[in-house]
Amino acid sequence: MAIFNQTKFQIINNIKKYIIELEKIIITFPKKDIITRNMMYNDALTLLELIYKANYEHNLEIKHQYQIEALAKINKIDFYLERAYKLKYISEKILINKSNELIKINKMIYSWCFNEN
């Protein structure tokens, strides 16, 4: 098993925490928008998977690709949150809270991505 350094471990912990909190939010989405709910959840799980893959990868080019894909997933999840707010599925407070958590994760991945080169 690969050894986690402190930064990568924090990224994974933050993503796991985010997914668990996201589950509580998306359960309130109306049934008519189940596709968005499922896509948001699946993208959050894919984000976690990409970070694990990047952590285990030894080839820097492939690792960098996983990290960039993870950053793209964060932007996609942020869009889903913004859409949910506009459709009044979530409050502005939840939007700001969840977006700030995504920004924190984004910064951590971004710094990991560009400090390993």
HELIX and SHEET records of a PDB file:
HELIX    1   1 GLN A    6  ILE A   26  1                                  21    
HELIX    2   2 LYS A   31  ASP A   33  5                                   3    
HELIX    3   3 ILE A   34  TYR A   56  1                                  23    
HELIX    4   4 LEU A   60  LYS A   86  1                                  27    
HELIX    5   5 GLU A   92  ASN A  115  1                                  24    
END                                                                             
